[in-house]
Amino acid sequence: MRKLSVVALSLVLLLTACAPNFQKQEEVVQKKDDETKEKAIIPKYKISDKYYRSIMPFEPGEARGMVVNNLNTRYDITEFETGLMRVAQNSFSTDQYVFKEGQYLDSRTVGLWLNRQFTEGQLKEQKMKKEDNIGLNPVLPDKGDVKELNEENPIYLAHILEHNYLVKVDGEKGTYQLGGVAIGIALNSVHYYVKEAYGAVYEKNIPHSVLEREGKKIAQEVVSRLRGIDELKDVPITIGLFEQESRASVVPGNFFAYAEVSQNSSNIGSWKDMKEKYVLFPSDEAQKDHRDDLTFFQNFKQDVEEYFPNFNGVIGKGFYLDGQLQELKIDIPIQFYGKAEGIGFTQYVTGLVMEHFPNYVSVQINVSSVMGPEALIVRKPDQDEPFVHIYQ
């Protein structure tokens, strides 16, 4: 009995030592301006160095929810938001800064900035004030062929996203204040327009070179306007350009450039390239530019189809950084006729993951059926055994 108690006590101590500390939170003072201070909490536990801790209680952004209406797909929405955090890490360390949703660009301001510039006649027609004519997209002339006018003056700017990053300024009192701002500029790779109300939708592809040129012009104007906001006149700003994909795309767009604007400056100096890209597997692009990666994906796909000969629904999305595959997410939607069959299939696929994919690539497999998610398999780089979860 005594021996059993010692074993039990040892197990408790081991689990206590390994478990993350969720109990202790950091109570801080959030400094909003020279006179306003509010108590807040920063969670002590951070799930990864890739993520920022957040100020609690959560304070929604002033333009919350607009991104859902302004971007083409849920893939772009997710990547735009999480990608902007990656951009911010070039300037604001996850160890020193904490995240807060943007508090300085409200929905009305963002909405006005996303407009086209209007002619005097268009202002009267829409019953707008001249001071509200601050759209960052090009004017669409009143007269002329609708198709030609739209193709010559496409809508470049799709959305503007603001993130705030707070930094500790008084260690003893635990005081945090705004230390930097990250701004995402989402740009359209395709301009959609109609010739008449409720008519057919037409498309105009925008070359990347044009999009980059216009995006940098827009970014400079955005920075100049941000400096006109009292709270943002002297904080560092990091701004990134995001090219969103078409409405039909099943992979998200990507950030392709960013710039850092120093304290008290309103001018964007040099831009830095971001070589990020999402690629669909299988696809013509994968065949052309990433043949080796496509080969090991096709070998994996072929072995899955051997388990279910009439099945061919394996789809992958690869994330590339500087031309190197970093992460591969694979969806396998399939019909099971029993839980035991699902468990057996999951074990089989887990073995294929270890057999086919290089150990430097992070691999995530989502197995689903008409009933919902069935299993999740995650293999991180250089991991000997993957994490496997079977949903009950």
Contacts in CASP RR format, 6 or more apart in sequence:
PFRMAT RR
TARGET T0000
AUTHOR 0000-0000-0000
METHOD contacts of the structure
MODEL  1
MRKLSVVALSLVLLLTACAPNFQKQEEVVQKKDDETKEKAIIPKYKISDK
YYRSIMPFEPGEARGMVVNNLNTRYDITEFETGLMRVAQNSFSTDQYVFK
EGQYLDSRTVGLWLNRQFTEGQLKEQKMKKEDNIGLNPVLPDKGDVKELN
EENPIYLAHILEHNYLVKVDGEKGTYQLGGVAIGIALNSVHYYVKEAYGA
VYEKNIPHSVLEREGKKIAQEVVSRLRGIDELKDVPITIGLFEQESRASV
VPGNFFAYAEVSQNSSNIGSWKDMKEKYVLFPSDEAQKDHRDDLTFFQNF
KQDVEEYFPNFNGVIGKGFYLDGQLQELKIDIPIQFYGKAEGIGFTQYVT
GLVMEHFPNYVSVQINVSSVMGPEALIVRKPDQDEPFVHIYQ
20 45 0 8 1.000
21 44 0 8 1.000
21 45 0 8 1.000
22 44 0 8 1.000
22 45 0 8 1.000
24 44 0 8 1.000
25 41 0 8 1.000
25 42 0 8 1.000
25 43 0 8 1.000
25 44 0 8 1.000
25 56 0 8 1.000
26 41 0 8 1.000
26 42 0 8 1.000
26 43 0 8 1.000
26 44 0 8 1.000
26 174 0 8 1.000
27 39 0 8 1.000
27 40 0 8 1.000
27 41 0 8 1.000
27 174 0 8 1.000
28 39 0 8 1.000
28 40 0 8 1.000
28 41 0 8 1.000
28 42 0 8 1.000
28 55 0 8 1.000
28 168 0 8 1.000
28 174 0 8 1.000
28 175 0 8 1.000
28 176 0 8 1.000
29 37 0 8 1.000
29 38 0 8 1.000
29 39 0 8 1.000
29 40 0 8 1.000
29 170 0 8 1.000
29 173 0 8 1.000
29 174 0 8 1.000
29 175 0 8 1.000
29 176 0 8 1.000
30 37 0 8 1.000
30 38 0 8 1.000
30 39 0 8 1.000
30 40 0 8 1.000
30 55 0 8 1.000
30 166 0 8 1.000
30 175 0 8 1.000
30 176 0 8 1.000
30 177 0 8 1.000
31 37 0 8 1.000
31 169 0 8 1.000
31 175 0 8 1.000
31 176 0 8 1.000
31 177 0 8 1.000
32 38 0 8 1.000
32 177 0 8 1.000
33 231 0 8 1.000
37 175 0 8 1.000
40 55 0 8 1.000
40 56 0 8 1.000
40 57 0 8 1.000
40 176 0 8 1.000
41 55 0 8 1.000
41 56 0 8 1.000
41 57 0 8 1.000
42 53 0 8 1.000
42 54 0 8 1.000
42 55 0 8 1.000
42 56 0 8 1.000
42 98 0 8 1.000
42 176 0 8 1.000
43 53 0 8 1.000
43 54 0 8 1.000
43 56 0 8 1.000
46 52 0 8 1.000
46 53 0 8 1.000
46 94 0 8 1.000
49 94 0 8 1.000
49 95 0 8 1.000
50 86 0 8 1.000
50 89 0 8 1.000
50 94 0 8 1.000
51 85 0 8 1.000
51 94 0 8 1.000
52 85 0 8 1.000
52 88 0 8 1.000
52 94 0 8 1.000
52 97 0 8 1.000
52 98 0 8 1.000
52 99 0 8 1.000
52 165 0 8 1.000
53 94 0 8 1.000
53 98 0 8 1.000
53 99 0 8 1.000
54 98 0 8 1.000
54 99 0 8 1.000
54 100 0 8 1.000
55 98 0 8 1.000
55 99 0 8 1.000
55 100 0 8 1.000
55 166 0 8 1.000
55 176 0 8 1.000
58 101 0 8 1.000
59 100 0 8 1.000
59 101 0 8 1.000
59 103 0 8 1.000
60 101 0 8 1.000
61 101 0 8 1.000
61 102 0 8 1.000
61 103 0 8 1.000
61 162 0 8 1.000
62 102 0 8 1.000
62 103 0 8 1.000
62 104 0 8 1.000
62 105 0 8 1.000
62 106 0 8 1.000
62 107 0 8 1.000
63 102 0 8 1.000
63 105 0 8 1.000
63 106 0 8 1.000
63 107 0 8 1.000
63 109 0 8 1.000
63 110 0 8 1.000
63 160 0 8 1.000
63 161 0 8 1.000
63 162 0 8 1.000
64 101 0 8 1.000
64 107 0 8 1.000
66 107 0 8 1.000
66 110 0 8 1.000
66 111 0 8 1.000
66 159 0 8 1.000
67 77 0 8 1.000
67 80 0 8 1.000
67 81 0 8 1.000
67 159 0 8 1.000
67 161 0 8 1.000
67 186 0 8 1.000
68 77 0 8 1.000
70 114 0 8 1.000
70 158 0 8 1.000
70 159 0 8 1.000
70 186 0 8 1.000
71 77 0 8 1.000
71 80 0 8 1.000
71 158 0 8 1.000
71 159 0 8 1.000
71 186 0 8 1.000
71 244 0 8 1.000
72 158 0 8 1.000
72 244 0 8 1.000
72 245 0 8 1.000
72 246 0 8 1.000
72 247 0 8 1.000
72 249 0 8 1.000
73 244 0 8 1.000
73 245 0 8 1.000
73 247 0 8 1.000
73 249 0 8 1.000
73 252 0 8 1.000
75 245 0 8 1.000
75 249 0 8 1.000
75 250 0 8 1.000
75 251 0 8 1.000
75 252 0 8 1.000
75 253 0 8 1.000
76 186 0 8 1.000
76 244 0 8 1.000
76 245 0 8 1.000
76 249 0 8 1.000
76 252 0 8 1.000
76 253 0 8 1.000
78 252 0 8 1.000
79 242 0 8 1.000
79 252 0 8 1.000
79 253 0 8 1.000
79 254 0 8 1.000
79 278 0 8 1.000
80 159 0 8 1.000
80 161 0 8 1.000
80 184 0 8 1.000
80 186 0 8 1.000
80 242 0 8 1.000
80 244 0 8 1.000
80 252 0 8 1.000
81 161 0 8 1.000
83 242 0 8 1.000
83 255 0 8 1.000
84 161 0 8 1.000
84 163 0 8 1.000
84 182 0 8 1.000
84 184 0 8 1.000
84 240 0 8 1.000
84 242 0 8 1.000
84 255 0 8 1.000
85 99 0 8 1.000
85 163 0 8 1.000
85 182 0 8 1.000
86 255 0 8 1.000
87 182 0 8 1.000
87 184 0 8 1.000
87 238 0 8 1.000
87 240 0 8 1.000
87 255 0 8 1.000
87 258 0 8 1.000
87 274 0 8 1.000
88 163 0 8 1.000
88 165 0 8 1.000
88 182 0 8 1.000
88 238 0 8 1.000
90 238 0 8 1.000
90 258 0 8 1.000
90 260 0 8 1.000
90 272 0 8 1.000
91 180 0 8 1.000
91 182 0 8 1.000
91 236 0 8 1.000
91 238 0 8 1.000
91 260 0 8 1.000
92 165 0 8 1.000
92 167 0 8 1.000
92 179 0 8 1.000
92 180 0 8 1.000
92 182 0 8 1.000
92 238 0 8 1.000
96 167 0 8 1.000
96 168 0 8 1.000
97 165 0 8 1.000
97 166 0 8 1.000
97 167 0 8 1.000
97 179 0 8 1.000
97 180 0 8 1.000
98 165 0 8 1.000
98 166 0 8 1.000
98 167 0 8 1.000
98 176 0 8 1.000
99 163 0 8 1.000
99 164 0 8 1.000
99 165 0 8 1.000
99 166 0 8 1.000
100 163 0 8 1.000
100 164 0 8 1.000
100 165 0 8 1.000
100 166 0 8 1.000
101 162 0 8 1.000
101 163 0 8 1.000
101 164 0 8 1.000
102 162 0 8 1.000
102 163 0 8 1.000
102 164 0 8 1.000
102 181 0 8 1.000
103 162 0 8 1.000
103 164 0 8 1.000
104 162 0 8 1.000
104 164 0 8 1.000
104 181 0 8 1.000
104 226 0 8 1.000
104 229 0 8 1.000
104 231 0 8 1.000
104 232 0 8 1.000
105 160 0 8 1.000
105 162 0 8 1.000
110 159 0 8 1.000
110 160 0 8 1.000
112 132 0 8 1.000
112 134 0 8 1.000
112 135 0 8 1.000
113 134 0 8 1.000
113 135 0 8 1.000
113 136 0 8 1.000
113 157 0 8 1.000
113 160 0 8 1.000
113 222 0 8 1.000
113 225 0 8 1.000
114 135 0 8 1.000
114 136 0 8 1.000
114 137 0 8 1.000
114 157 0 8 1.000
114 158 0 8 1.000
114 159 0 8 1.000
114 160 0 8 1.000
115 134 0 8 1.000
115 135 0 8 1.000
115 136 0 8 1.000
115 137 0 8 1.000
116 135 0 8 1.000
116 137 0 8 1.000
116 138 0 8 1.000
116 139 0 8 1.000
116 140 0 8 1.000
116 153 0 8 1.000
116 155 0 8 1.000
117 133 0 8 1.000
117 135 0 8 1.000
117 137 0 8 1.000
117 138 0 8 1.000
117 139 0 8 1.000
118 126 0 8 1.000
118 128 0 8 1.000
118 133 0 8 1.000
118 135 0 8 1.000
118 139 0 8 1.000
119 139 0 8 1.000
119 141 0 8 1.000
119 142 0 8 1.000
121 142 0 8 1.000
122 142 0 8 1.000
123 129 0 8 1.000
123 130 0 8 1.000
123 133 0 8 1.000
136 157 0 8 1.000
136 218 0 8 1.000
136 221 0 8 1.000
136 222 0 8 1.000
137 155 0 8 1.000
137 156 0 8 1.000
137 157 0 8 1.000
138 153 0 8 1.000
138 154 0 8 1.000
138 155 0 8 1.000
138 156 0 8 1.000
139 153 0 8 1.000
140 149 0 8 1.000
140 150 0 8 1.000
140 153 0 8 1.000
141 149 0 8 1.000
141 153 0 8 1.000
146 193 0 8 1.000
146 195 0 8 1.000
146 196 0 8 1.000
147 195 0 8 1.000
147 202 0 8 1.000
150 191 0 8 1.000
150 193 0 8 1.000
150 202 0 8 1.000
150 204 0 8 1.000
151 191 0 8 1.000
151 204 0 8 1.000
154 188 0 8 1.000
154 191 0 8 1.000
154 193 0 8 1.000
154 204 0 8 1.000
154 206 0 8 1.000
155 188 0 8 1.000
155 191 0 8 1.000
156 187 0 8 1.000
156 188 0 8 1.000
156 191 0 8 1.000
156 206 0 8 1.000
156 211 0 8 1.000
156 214 0 8 1.000
156 215 0 8 1.000
156 218 0 8 1.000
157 185 0 8 1.000
157 186 0 8 1.000
157 187 0 8 1.000
157 188 0 8 1.000
157 215 0 8 1.000
157 218 0 8 1.000
158 186 0 8 1.000
158 187 0 8 1.000
158 188 0 8 1.000
158 244 0 8 1.000
159 186 0 8 1.000
160 183 0 8 1.000
160 184 0 8 1.000
160 185 0 8 1.000
160 186 0 8 1.000
160 222 0 8 1.000
161 183 0 8 1.000
161 184 0 8 1.000
161 186 0 8 1.000
162 181 0 8 1.000
162 182 0 8 1.000
162 183 0 8 1.000
162 184 0 8 1.000
163 181 0 8 1.000
163 182 0 8 1.000
163 183 0 8 1.000
164 178 0 8 1.000
164 180 0 8 1.000
164 181 0 8 1.000
165 178 0 8 1.000
165 179 0 8 1.000
165 180 0 8 1.000
165 181 0 8 1.000
165 182 0 8 1.000
166 176 0 8 1.000
166 177 0 8 1.000
166 178 0 8 1.000
166 179 0 8 1.000
167 176 0 8 1.000
167 177 0 8 1.000
167 178 0 8 1.000
167 179 0 8 1.000
167 180 0 8 1.000
168 174 0 8 1.000
168 175 0 8 1.000
168 176 0 8 1.000
169 175 0 8 1.000
169 176 0 8 1.000
169 177 0 8 1.000
178 231 0 8 1.000
178 235 0 8 1.000
179 235 0 8 1.000
179 236 0 8 1.000
180 235 0 8 1.000
180 236 0 8 1.000
180 237 0 8 1.000
180 238 0 8 1.000
181 226 0 8 1.000
181 232 0 8 1.000
181 235 0 8 1.000
181 236 0 8 1.000
181 237 0 8 1.000
181 238 0 8 1.000
182 237 0 8 1.000
182 238 0 8 1.000
182 239 0 8 1.000
182 240 0 8 1.000
183 219 0 8 1.000
183 222 0 8 1.000
183 223 0 8 1.000
183 226 0 8 1.000
183 237 0 8 1.000
183 238 0 8 1.000
183 239 0 8 1.000
183 240 0 8 1.000
184 239 0 8 1.000
184 240 0 8 1.000
184 241 0 8 1.000
184 242 0 8 1.000
185 215 0 8 1.000
185 218 0 8 1.000
185 219 0 8 1.000
185 222 0 8 1.000
185 239 0 8 1.000
185 240 0 8 1.000
185 241 0 8 1.000
185 242 0 8 1.000
186 242 0 8 1.000
186 244 0 8 1.000
187 211 0 8 1.000
187 214 0 8 1.000
187 215 0 8 1.000
187 218 0 8 1.000
187 241 0 8 1.000
187 242 0 8 1.000
187 243 0 8 1.000
187 244 0 8 1.000
188 206 0 8 1.000
188 211 0 8 1.000
188 244 0 8 1.000
189 205 0 8 1.000
189 206 0 8 1.000
189 208 0 8 1.000
189 211 0 8 1.000
189 243 0 8 1.000
189 244 0 8 1.000
189 245 0 8 1.000
189 246 0 8 1.000
189 253 0 8 1.000
190 203 0 8 1.000
190 204 0 8 1.000
190 205 0 8 1.000
190 206 0 8 1.000
190 246 0 8 1.000
190 247 0 8 1.000
191 203 0 8 1.000
191 204 0 8 1.000
191 206 0 8 1.000
192 201 0 8 1.000
192 202 0 8 1.000
192 203 0 8 1.000
192 204 0 8 1.000
192 247 0 8 1.000
193 201 0 8 1.000
193 202 0 8 1.000
193 204 0 8 1.000
194 200 0 8 1.000
194 201 0 8 1.000
194 202 0 8 1.000
195 202 0 8 1.000
203 246 0 8 1.000
208 243 0 8 1.000
208 256 0 8 1.000
211 243 0 8 1.000
212 241 0 8 1.000
212 256 0 8 1.000
212 257 0 8 1.000
215 241 0 8 1.000
216 241 0 8 1.000
216 257 0 8 1.000
216 268 0 8 1.000
216 271 0 8 1.000
219 239 0 8 1.000
219 240 0 8 1.000
219 241 0 8 1.000
219 259 0 8 1.000
219 268 0 8 1.000
220 267 0 8 1.000
220 268 0 8 1.000
222 239 0 8 1.000
223 237 0 8 1.000
223 239 0 8 1.000
223 261 0 8 1.000
223 266 0 8 1.000
223 267 0 8 1.000
223 268 0 8 1.000
224 266 0 8 1.000
226 232 0 8 1.000
226 237 0 8 1.000
227 233 0 8 1.000
227 266 0 8 1.000
233 264 0 8 1.000
234 263 0 8 1.000
234 264 0 8 1.000
235 263 0 8 1.000
236 260 0 8 1.000
236 261 0 8 1.000
236 262 0 8 1.000
236 263 0 8 1.000
237 260 0 8 1.000
237 261 0 8 1.000
238 258 0 8 1.000
238 259 0 8 1.000
238 260 0 8 1.000
238 261 0 8 1.000
239 258 0 8 1.000
239 259 0 8 1.000
239 261 0 8 1.000
239 268 0 8 1.000
240 255 0 8 1.000
240 257 0 8 1.000
240 258 0 8 1.000
240 259 0 8 1.000
241 255 0 8 1.000
241 256 0 8 1.000
241 257 0 8 1.000
241 258 0 8 1.000
242 253 0 8 1.000
242 254 0 8 1.000
242 255 0 8 1.000
242 256 0 8 1.000
243 253 0 8 1.000
243 254 0 8 1.000
243 256 0 8 1.000
244 252 0 8 1.000
244 253 0 8 1.000
245 251 0 8 1.000
245 252 0 8 1.000
245 253 0 8 1.000
250 280 0 8 1.000
250 315 0 8 1.000
250 317 0 8 1.000
251 278 0 8 1.000
251 279 0 8 1.000
251 280 0 8 1.000
251 317 0 8 1.000
251 318 0 8 1.000
252 278 0 8 1.000
253 278 0 8 1.000
254 274 0 8 1.000
254 276 0 8 1.000
254 277 0 8 1.000
254 278 0 8 1.000
255 274 0 8 1.000
255 276 0 8 1.000
256 273 0 8 1.000
256 274 0 8 1.000
256 276 0 8 1.000
257 271 0 8 1.000
257 272 0 8 1.000
257 273 0 8 1.000
257 274 0 8 1.000
258 271 0 8 1.000
258 272 0 8 1.000
258 274 0 8 1.000
259 268 0 8 1.000
259 269 0 8 1.000
259 270 0 8 1.000
259 271 0 8 1.000
259 272 0 8 1.000
261 267 0 8 1.000
261 268 0 8 1.000
261 269 0 8 1.000
275 320 0 8 1.000
275 321 0 8 1.000
275 322 0 8 1.000
275 323 0 8 1.000
276 319 0 8 1.000
276 320 0 8 1.000
276 321 0 8 1.000
277 319 0 8 1.000
277 320 0 8 1.000
277 323 0 8 1.000
278 317 0 8 1.000
278 318 0 8 1.000
278 319 0 8 1.000
278 320 0 8 1.000
279 285 0 8 1.000
279 286 0 8 1.000
279 289 0 8 1.000
279 290 0 8 1.000
279 317 0 8 1.000
279 318 0 8 1.000
279 320 0 8 1.000
280 286 0 8 1.000
280 315 0 8 1.000
280 316 0 8 1.000
280 317 0 8 1.000
280 318 0 8 1.000
281 293 0 8 1.000
281 294 0 8 1.000
281 297 0 8 1.000
281 315 0 8 1.000
281 316 0 8 1.000
281 317 0 8 1.000
281 318 0 8 1.000
281 328 0 8 1.000
281 330 0 8 1.000
282 294 0 8 1.000
282 297 0 8 1.000
282 298 0 8 1.000
282 301 0 8 1.000
286 293 0 8 1.000
286 294 0 8 1.000
286 297 0 8 1.000
287 294 0 8 1.000
290 320 0 8 1.000
290 325 0 8 1.000
293 318 0 8 1.000
293 325 0 8 1.000
293 328 0 8 1.000
296 356 0 8 1.000
296 357 0 8 1.000
296 358 0 8 1.000
297 316 0 8 1.000
297 328 0 8 1.000
297 330 0 8 1.000
297 356 0 8 1.000
299 356 0 8 1.000
300 314 0 8 1.000
300 330 0 8 1.000
300 352 0 8 1.000
300 353 0 8 1.000
300 356 0 8 1.000
300 357 0 8 1.000
301 312 0 8 1.000
301 314 0 8 1.000
303 352 0 8 1.000
303 356 0 8 1.000
304 311 0 8 1.000
304 314 0 8 1.000
304 332 0 8 1.000
304 349 0 8 1.000
304 352 0 8 1.000
305 311 0 8 1.000
305 312 0 8 1.000
305 314 0 8 1.000
307 345 0 8 1.000
307 348 0 8 1.000
308 334 0 8 1.000
308 345 0 8 1.000
311 334 0 8 1.000
313 332 0 8 1.000
313 333 0 8 1.000
313 334 0 8 1.000
314 330 0 8 1.000
314 331 0 8 1.000
314 332 0 8 1.000
315 330 0 8 1.000
315 331 0 8 1.000
316 328 0 8 1.000
316 329 0 8 1.000
316 330 0 8 1.000
316 331 0 8 1.000
317 328 0 8 1.000
317 329 0 8 1.000
317 330 0 8 1.000
318 325 0 8 1.000
318 326 0 8 1.000
318 327 0 8 1.000
318 328 0 8 1.000
318 329 0 8 1.000
319 325 0 8 1.000
319 326 0 8 1.000
319 327 0 8 1.000
319 328 0 8 1.000
319 329 0 8 1.000
320 326 0 8 1.000
325 361 0 8 1.000
326 361 0 8 1.000
326 362 0 8 1.000
327 361 0 8 1.000
327 362 0 8 1.000
327 363 0 8 1.000
327 364 0 8 1.000
328 357 0 8 1.000
328 361 0 8 1.000
328 362 0 8 1.000
328 363 0 8 1.000
328 364 0 8 1.000
329 363 0 8 1.000
329 364 0 8 1.000
329 365 0 8 1.000
329 366 0 8 1.000
330 363 0 8 1.000
330 364 0 8 1.000
330 365 0 8 1.000
330 366 0 8 1.000
331 366 0 8 1.000
331 368 0 8 1.000
332 349 0 8 1.000
332 365 0 8 1.000
332 366 0 8 1.000
332 367 0 8 1.000
332 368 0 8 1.000
333 368 0 8 1.000
333 369 0 8 1.000
334 345 0 8 1.000
334 367 0 8 1.000
334 368 0 8 1.000
334 369 0 8 1.000
334 374 0 8 1.000
335 369 0 8 1.000
335 370 0 8 1.000
336 342 0 8 1.000
336 345 0 8 1.000
336 369 0 8 1.000
336 374 0 8 1.000
342 367 0 8 1.000
342 374 0 8 1.000
342 375 0 8 1.000
342 390 0 8 1.000
343 390 0 8 1.000
345 367 0 8 1.000
345 375 0 8 1.000
346 367 0 8 1.000
346 374 0 8 1.000
346 375 0 8 1.000
346 377 0 8 1.000
346 388 0 8 1.000
346 390 0 8 1.000
349 365 0 8 1.000
349 367 0 8 1.000
349 375 0 8 1.000
349 377 0 8 1.000
350 377 0 8 1.000
350 386 0 8 1.000
350 388 0 8 1.000
353 363 0 8 1.000
353 365 0 8 1.000
353 377 0 8 1.000
353 379 0 8 1.000
353 386 0 8 1.000
354 379 0 8 1.000
354 386 0 8 1.000
357 363 0 8 1.000
357 379 0 8 1.000
359 381 0 8 1.000
359 382 0 8 1.000
359 383 0 8 1.000
360 381 0 8 1.000
360 382 0 8 1.000
361 381 0 8 1.000
362 378 0 8 1.000
362 379 0 8 1.000
362 380 0 8 1.000
362 381 0 8 1.000
363 377 0 8 1.000
363 378 0 8 1.000
363 379 0 8 1.000
363 386 0 8 1.000
364 376 0 8 1.000
364 377 0 8 1.000
364 378 0 8 1.000
364 379 0 8 1.000
365 375 0 8 1.000
365 376 0 8 1.000
365 377 0 8 1.000
365 378 0 8 1.000
366 373 0 8 1.000
366 375 0 8 1.000
366 376 0 8 1.000
367 373 0 8 1.000
367 374 0 8 1.000
367 375 0 8 1.000
367 376 0 8 1.000
367 377 0 8 1.000
368 374 0 8 1.000
372 391 0 8 1.000
373 391 0 8 1.000
374 390 0 8 1.000
374 391 0 8 1.000
375 388 0 8 1.000
375 389 0 8 1.000
375 390 0 8 1.000
375 391 0 8 1.000
376 387 0 8 1.000
376 388 0 8 1.000
376 389 0 8 1.000
376 391 0 8 1.000
377 386 0 8 1.000
377 387 0 8 1.000
377 388 0 8 1.000
378 386 0 8 1.000
378 387 0 8 1.000
378 388 0 8 1.000
379 386 0 8 1.000
379 387 0 8 1.000
380 386 0 8 1.000
END
